[in-house]
């Protein structure tokens, strides 16, 4: 497990505790924003992981939005 995986798990645990879908969206957008320069500098492994994390955060935000709408 790499350091970015541990940081992702910690942030995910914090956001799951807060249960605010908007925070998940902001975290996903931040991950996408941070991955852009990494792709530019050809750091593909970390950039690819950040895109996966962004997809996970955005997926969780959709789940929480659906739960809140019921």
BANUTI-718762 format. One record per atom (N, C-alpha, C): residue number from 1; residue in three letters; atom name; x, y, z. Coordinates in steps of 0.001 Angstrom, whole numbers, plus 524288, in hexadecimal, padded with zeros to 5 digits. Layout:
BEGIN
R  pos  code  site      X      Y      Z
R  NUM   ala    CA      X      Y      Z
...
***
This chain:
BEGIN
R  pos  code  site      X      Y      Z
R    1   unk     N  80339  7FB78  80000
R    1   unk    CA  80000  80000  80000
R    1   unk     C  80377  804E0  80000
R    2   unk     N  80255  80862  7FC8C
R    2   unk    CA  80565  80D2B  7FC0B
R    2   unk     C  80301  81179  7FF69
R    3   unk     N  805ED  815B0  7FFEF
R    3   unk    CA  8042D  819FB  8034C
R    3   unk     C  7FF26  81C79  8014D
R    4   unk     N  7FE77  81CD5  7FC14
R    4   unk    CA  7F9A8  81F29  7FA11
R    4   unk     C  7F4F1  81BAD  7FB2A
R    5   unk     N  7F5B9  8168C  7FB87
R    5   unk    CA  7F16F  8130A  7FCEA
R    5   unk     C  7EFBC  813E2  80292
R    6   unk     N  7F388  81484  805FD
R    6   unk    CA  7F253  8156E  80B84
R    6   unk     C  7EF89  81AA5  80C2D
R    7   unk     N  7F167  81EAA  80962
R    7   unk    CA  7EEDF  823C8  809AB
R    7   unk     C  7E94F  82380  80793
R    8   unk     N  7E87F  8208B  80355
R    8   unk    CA  7E345  81FE8  8012B
R    8   unk     C  7DFA1  81D51  8051C
R    9   unk     N  7E174  81949  807BC
R    9   unk    CA  7DE33  81692  80B97
R    9   unk     C  7DCD9  81A2C  81022
R   10   unk     N  7E093  81D4E  811E0
R   10   unk    CA  7DF86  820FC  81621
R   10   unk     C  7DB90  8251E  81487
R   11   unk     N  7DC34  82742  80FD9
R   11   unk    CA  7D876  82B33  80DF3
R   11   unk     C  7D31E  828BF  80D1F
R   12   unk     N  7D2F9  82409  80B02
R   12   unk    CA  7CE04  82154  80A33
R   12   unk     C  7CB45  8204A  80F63
R   13   unk     N  7CE32  81EA6  81355
R   13   unk    CA  7CBDA  81DB1  81873
R   13   unk     C  7C9A2  822B9  81AC0
R   14   unk     N  7CC7F  82704  81A32
R   14   unk    CA  7CA99  82C0F  81C27
R   14   unk     C  7C5A2  82DB7  8194E
R   15   unk     N  7C599  82D1B  81423
R   15   unk    CA  7C102  82EB4  8111F
R   15   unk     C  7BC58  82B21  81221
R   16   unk     N  7BD4F  82627  812FD
R   16   unk    CA  7B8FE  822A3  8145A
R   16   unk     C  7B6B6  82406  819A8
R   17   unk     N  7BA08  825DA  81D2F
R   17   unk    CA  7B830  82790  82253
R   17   unk     C  7B4CD  82C72  821CB
R   18   unk     N  7B652  83019  81E5A
R   18   unk    CA  7B35C  834F6  81D92
R   18   unk     C  7AE54  8340C  81A83
R   19   unk     N  7AE59  8305B  816DB
R   19   unk    CA  7A9CF  82F02  8139C
R   19   unk     C  7A796  833AD  810A8
R   20   unk     N  7AB04  83704  80EB2
R   20   unk    CA  7A962  83B8F  80BA6
R   20   unk     C  7AAEF  83AA7  805F6
R   21   unk     N  7A715  83A12  80271
R   21   unk    CA  7A856  838E7  7FCF9
R   21   unk     C  7AB88  83D30  7FA50
R   22   unk     N  7AACC  84214  7FBEC
R   22   unk    CA  7ADB8  84656  7F979
R   22   unk     C  7B389  845F2  7FAA2
R   23   unk     N  7B4E9  8440E  7FF38
R   23   unk    CA  7BA6B  84354  8007B
R   23   unk     C  7BCDC  83F15  7FD14
R   24   unk     N  7B9DC  83B07  7FBD5
R   24   unk    CA  7BBC2  836F1  7F852
R   24   unk     C  7BCBC  83926  7F2DC
R   25   unk     N  7B93E  83C92  7F113
R   25   unk    CA  7B9F2  83EF6  7EBE9
R   25   unk     C  7BEE1  84247  7EBDF
R   26   unk     N  7BF9E  84570  7EFF0
R   26   unk    CA  7C44C  848B9  7F035
R   26   unk     C  7C942  84579  7F07F
R   27   unk     N  7C921  8412F  7F356
R   27   unk    CA  7CDB6  83DC3  7F3AA
R   27   unk     C  7CEE0  83B50  7EE56
R   28   unk     N  7CACD  839B7  7EB8B
R   28   unk    CA  7CB8D  8377F  7E657
R   28   unk     C  7CDC7  83B70  7E284
R   29   unk     N  7CBBD  8403A  7E2AF
R   29   unk    CA  7CDC2  84449  7DF3D
R   29   unk     C  7D363  845B5  7E09A
R   30   unk     N  7D4A3  845B7  7E595
R   30   unk    CA  7D9FF  846D1  7E737
R   30   unk     C  7DDBB  84298  7E53A
R   31   unk     N  7DC18  83DB5  7E588
R   31   unk    CA  7DF5E  83973  7E384
R   31   unk     C  7E046  83A08  7DDA5
R   32   unk     N  7DC2C  83B6E  7DAC1
R   32   unk    CA  7DCCF  83C35  7D51F
R   32   unk     C  7E061  840D2  7D3FA
R   33   unk     N  7DFC8  84506  7D701
R   33   unk    CA  7E30F  849A3  7D645
R   33   unk     C  7E8CA  84868  7D76B
R   34   unk     N  7E9C7  84552  7DB80
R   34   unk    CA  7EF27  843EF  7DCDC
R   34   unk     C  7F198  84013  7D907
R   35   unk     N  7EE62  83D08  7D655
R   35   unk    CA  7F08B  8392D  7D2B2
R   35   unk     C  7F24C  83BA1  7CD8A
R   36   unk     N  7F03D  84026  7CC2D
R   36   unk    CA  7F1A4  8428E  7C726
R   36   unk     C  7F776  843BB  7C6A2
R   37   unk     N  7F9EA  8465D  7CA65
R   37   unk    CA  7FF8E  84743  7C9BC
R   37   unk     C  802BF  84238  7C9E5
R   38   unk     N  800DE  83E5A  7CCBE
R   38   unk    CA  803BB  83968  7CCEA
R   38   unk     C  803A9  836AF  7C79D
R   39   unk     N  7FF41  836F0  7C4DF
R   39   unk    CA  7FF17  834C8  7BF94
R   39   unk     C  802B7  837DC  7BBF7
R   40   unk     N  802F9  83D03  7BCB9
R   40   unk    CA  8065D  8403E  7B979
R   40   unk     C  80C17  83EC5  7BA37
R   41   unk     N  80D9F  83DB2  7BF15
R   41   unk    CA  81302  83C47  7C035
R   41   unk     C  81402  83663  7BFDD
R   42   unk     N  81046  8338B  7BDA3
R   42   unk    CA  810BA  82DF1  7BC91
R   42   unk     C  8117D  82AA5  7C17B
R   43   unk     N  80EF1  82C2B  7C5AE
R   43   unk    CA  80EDE  8290A  7CA7F
R   43   unk     C  809B4  82606  7CA59
R   44   unk     N  8098D  82201  7C71A
R   44   unk    CA  8049A  81F77  7C5E3
R   44   unk     C  80251  81C5C  7CA68
R   45   unk     N  8059B  819C7  7CD7C
R   45   unk    CA  80383  81670  7D19C
R   45   unk     C  8005E  81997  7D58D
R   46   unk     N  8028F  81DD3  7D782
R   46   unk    CA  7FFDB  820FD  7DB65
R   46   unk     C  7FB3C  823D3  7D8FB
R   47   unk     N  7FBDA  825CC  7D43E
R   47   unk    CA  7F791  82891  7D1A7
R   47   unk     C  7F2FC  824EE  7D0A0
R   48   unk     N  7F438  8201A  7CF07
R   48   unk    CA  7F013  81C4D  7CE13
R   48   unk     C  7ED30  81AFC  7D323
R   49   unk     N  7F01D  81A78  7D75D
R   49   unk    CA  7EDA6  81966  7DC6A
R   49   unk     C  7EA1A  81DE9  7DE0D
R   50   unk     N  7EBCC  822C0  7DD31
R   50   unk    CA  7E88E  82738  7DE92
R   50   unk     C  7E380  82756  7DB71
R   51   unk     N  7E3BF  825BB  7D692
R   51   unk    CA  7DEF6  8257A  7D36A
R   51   unk     C  7DB58  8213F  7D584
R   52   unk     N  7DD8C  81CD1  7D729
R   52   unk    CA  7DA53  818B7  7D990
R   52   unk     C  7D7D5  81AAB  7DE9D
R   53   unk     N  7DAD5  81D6E  7E1C2
R   53   unk    CA  7D8BC  81F90  7E6A4
R   53   unk     C  7D463  8237F  7E584
R   54   unk     N  7D529  826BB  7E18F
R   54   unk    CA  7D126  82A90  7E01C
R   54   unk     C  7CC21  827C7  7DE7D
R   55   unk     N  7CCA9  8239A  7DB80
R   55   unk    CA  7C808  820A2  7D9E9
R   55   unk     C  7C551  81E51  7DEB1
R   56   unk     N  7C858  81C66  7E269
R   56   unk    CA  7C608  81A46  7E736
R   56   unk     C  7C334  81E67  7EA63
R   57   unk     N  7C59D  822F9  7EAED
R   57   unk    CA  7C318  82733  7EDD3
R   57   unk     C  7BE14  828FA  7EB1C
R   58   unk     N  7BE43  82987  7E5F6
R   58   unk    CA  7B998  82B36  7E324
R   58   unk     C  7B551  82710  7E356
R   59   unk     N  7B6CF  82216  7E31B
R   59   unk    CA  7B2FB  81DE4  7E396
R   59   unk     C  7B05F  81E00  7E8FC
R   60   unk     N  7B37D  81ED2  7ED0A
R   60   unk    CA  7B14F  81F15  7F253
R   60   unk     C  7ADB7  823CE  7F2EE
R   61   unk     N  7AF06  82825  7F069
R   61   unk    CA  7AB9A  82CBA  7F0B5
R   61   unk     C  7A65A  82B9B  7EE1D
R   62   unk     N  7A66B  828C5  7E9C5
R   62   unk    CA  7A186  82757  7E72D
R   62   unk     C  79E55  823D4  7EAC7
R   63   unk     N  7A0D0  8201F  7ED49
R   63   unk    CA  79E02  81CA2  7F0DD
R   63   unk     C  79B83  81FC1  7F54B
R   64   unk     N  79E73  8235B  7F79B
R   64   unk    CA  79C53  82672  7FBF0
R   64   unk     C  7980F  82A31  7FA12
R   65   unk     N  79885  82C60  7F552
R   65   unk    CA  7945D  82FA5  7F339
R   65   unk     C  78F66  82C77  7F278
R   66   unk     N  78FED  82798  7F092
R   66   unk    CA  78B58  8243C  7EFDA
R   66   unk     C  788DB  822C5  7F514
R   67   unk     N  78C0B  821D0  7F8F5
R   67   unk    CA  789F9  8207C  7FE28
R   67   unk     C  78725  82526  80081
R   68   unk     N  78960  829D3  7FFE1
R   68   unk    CA  786EC  82E8B  80208
R   68   unk     C  781D8  82FE7  7FF4B
R   69   unk     N  78162  82E8C  7FA3B
R   69   unk    CA  77CB8  83012  7F745
R   69   unk     C  77802  82CBB  7F895
R   70   unk     N  778CE  82865  7FB2B
R   70   unk    CA  7745D  82506  7FC76
R   70   unk     C  771AE  826C0  80140
***
